[in-house]
């Protein structure tokens, strides 16, 4: 079964549009690699986490910021399809 990405966001902070934008970007990039992207309104104020199958990839409180789209795609790619090229979003890999 393909993995599911979950974006948990604080609705009181008005972060639904940010979460929806990130979901759109992930669905566009990983159409064949993920089962879907779930948007989950959190009961915890200030929460914005992104996980794959319950493994947290990014936590806004821990990082002190939101992820950049390029960074988020790289994190998700590394979990769902490490061999996938991200084209212009690709970071330079260390040899």
FIGU-488143 format. One record per residue: residue in one letter; z, y, x of N, C-alpha, C in turn. Coordinates in steps of 0.02 Angstrom, whole numbers, padded with zeros to 5 digits, always signed. Layout:
! FIGU-488143
AZYXZYXZYX...
This chain:
! FIGU-488143
X+00000-00059+00042+00000+00000+00000+00000+00063+00044X-00038+00112+00023-00042+00174+00061+00023+00213+00053X+00041+00252+00105+00102+00292+00102+00097+00351+00053X+00155+00373+00030+00160+00431-00013+00195+00487+00024X+00166+00546+00021+00197+00605+00050+00236+00641-00005X+00297+00661+00010+00338+00698-00039+00356+00765-00009X+00344+00817-00048+00366+00884-00029+00420+00904-00078X+00482+00909-00052+00538+00930-00093+00551+01004-00078X+00552+01043-00131+00557+01115-00123+00608+01145-00171X+00633+01204-00154+00681+01239-00196+00644+01282-00246X+00648+01265-00311+00614+01306-00361+00646+01375-00370X+00712+01380-00357+00746+01444-00363+00723+01494-00310X+00697+01468-00255+00672+01510-00201+00598+01528-00211X+00570+01504-00266+00499+01517-00281+00452+01487-00228X+00467+01426-00206+00426+01394-00155+00377+01343-00183X+00369+01340-00250+00323+01292-00280+00251+01305-00258X+00230+01366-00256+00160+01381-00236+00147+01361-00163X+00196+01372-00121+00190+01351-00050+00184+01276-00046X+00226+01241-00084+00224+01167-00085+00157+01142-00113X+00132+01174-00165+00068+01154-00195+00010+01166-00147X+00012+01221-00111-00040+01235-00061-00039+01181-00007X+00020+01164+00018+00025+01113+00069+00001+01045+00043X+00018+01030-00019-00004+00967-00050-00080+00965-00053X-00111+01020-00073-00184+01024-00077-00215+01011-00009X-00188+01043+00042-00215+01034+00110-00209+00961+00132X-00151+00931+00119-00141+00861+00139-00187+00814+00101X-00194+00825+00035-00238+00782-00004-00311+00789+00018X-00332+00848+00036-00400+00858+00059-00412+00823+00126X-00363+00827+00171-00371+00798+00237-00361+00722+00237X-00314+00697+00196-00296+00626+00199-00315+00588+00136X-00371+00605+00106-00394+00574+00044-00392+00498+00047X-00416+00469+00101-00420+00396+00107-00358+00365+00139X-00310+00406+00160-00254+00381+00200-00187+00379+00162X-00182+00416+00107-00118+00418+00070-00129+00399-00003X-00077+00372-00032-00078+00356-00104-00078+00421-00145X-00039+00470-00120-00036+00533-00154+00016+00578-00122X+00020+00639-00148+00071+00687-00127+00111+00706-00188X+00176+00698-00184+00221+00713-00239+00258+00779-00226X+00259+00822-00276+00299+00883-00272+00363+00870-00310X+00420+00880-00276+00485+00865-00305+00530+00926-00302X+00544+00957-00361+00590+01014-00361+00660+00991-00343X+00690+01023-00296+00757+01003-00271+00813+01036-00311X+00868+01001-00316+00929+01030-00344+00968+01069-00292X+00949+01061-00228+00983+01094-00173+00948+01160-00156X+00984+01214-00159+00956+01280-00144+00932+01283-00072X+00873+01313-00062+00847+01323+00004+00813+01263+00035X+00807+01209-00002+00779+01147+00027+00703+01149+00027X+00674+01129+00083+00602+01119+00089+00592+01066+00142X+00581+01005+00119+00570+00950+00165+00506+00914+00149X+00475+00886+00200+00414+00847+00192+00427+00779+00222X+00414+00727+00183+00426+00659+00206+00368+00613+00188X+00364+00559+00225+00317+00505+00211+00358+00443+00199X+00352+00415+00138+00391+00355+00121+00465+00363+00139X+00495+00417+00121+00566+00432+00131+00586+00445+00204X+00538+00449+00250+00552+00468+00319+00537+00542+00327X+00588+00582+00338+00579+00655+00342+00540+00673+00405X+00485+00709+00395+00444+00733+00451+00460+00805+00469X+00480+00844+00418+00494+00914+00430+00547+00938+00382X+00598+00972+00408+00652+01000+00367+00659+01074+00385X+00646+01117+00336+00648+01189+00348+00715+01212+00376X+00770+01183+00350+00837+01205+00374+00847+01185+00447X+00826+01126+00466+00834+01104+00536+00790+01145+00583X+00729+01160+00562+00681+01196+00605+00689+01271+00601X+00720+01295+00547+00729+01367+00540+00666+01404+00520X+00617+01367+00494+00552+01396+00475+00514+01345+00433X+00457+01369+00406+00411+01324+00372+00361+01297+00422X+00332+01239+00409+00281+01214+00456+00215+01251+00447X+00179+01259+00500+00110+01283+00497+00068+01225+00471X+00014+01240+00436-00028+01187+00408-00055+01140+00463X-00077+01168+00517-00102+01128+00573-00048+01080+00597X+00012+01105+00606+00068+01064+00628+00084+01009+00577X+00084+01027+00513+00099+00979+00461+00048+00923+00459X-00015+00940+00465-00068+00889+00466-00059+00842+00525X-00040+00868+00582-00029+00826+00641+00029+00778+00630X+00084+00803+00600+00142+00761+00587+00125+00705+00538X+00090+00722+00485+00071+00672+00435+00021+00622+00466X-00029+00647+00501-00077+00604+00534-00044+00553+00579X+00005+00576+00618+00038+00531+00665+00074+00473+00630X+00092+00483+00566+00125+00430+00527+00076+00387+00487X+00025+00417+00459-00018+00380+00412-00082+00353+00444X-00107+00385+00495-00169+00362+00527-00175+00394+00596X-00137+00368+00645-00134+00399+00712-00201+00407+00747X-00251+00367+00728-00316+00371+00762-00363+00422+00729X-00342+00452+00675-00385+00499+00638-00393+00564+00677X-00454+00587+00682-00467+00652+00713-00457+00707+00660X-00426+00760+00679-00416+00816+00634-00464+00874+00649X-00513+00861+00690-00562+00912+00705-00532+00974+00736X-00544+01032+00705-00519+01095+00733-00443+01101+00728X-00412+01059+00687-00339+01060+00681-00305+01016+00734X-00345+00985+00774-00319+00938+00824-00285+00976+00881X-00224+00954+00898-00192+00982+00957-00219+00947+01019X-00213+00980+01074-00236+00949+01136-00187+00893+01153X-00214+00834+01164-00172+00776+01180-00163+00771+01254X-00102+00755+01272-00085+00746+01344-00112+00679+01367X-00142+00677+01425-00168+00614+01452-00120+00585+01501
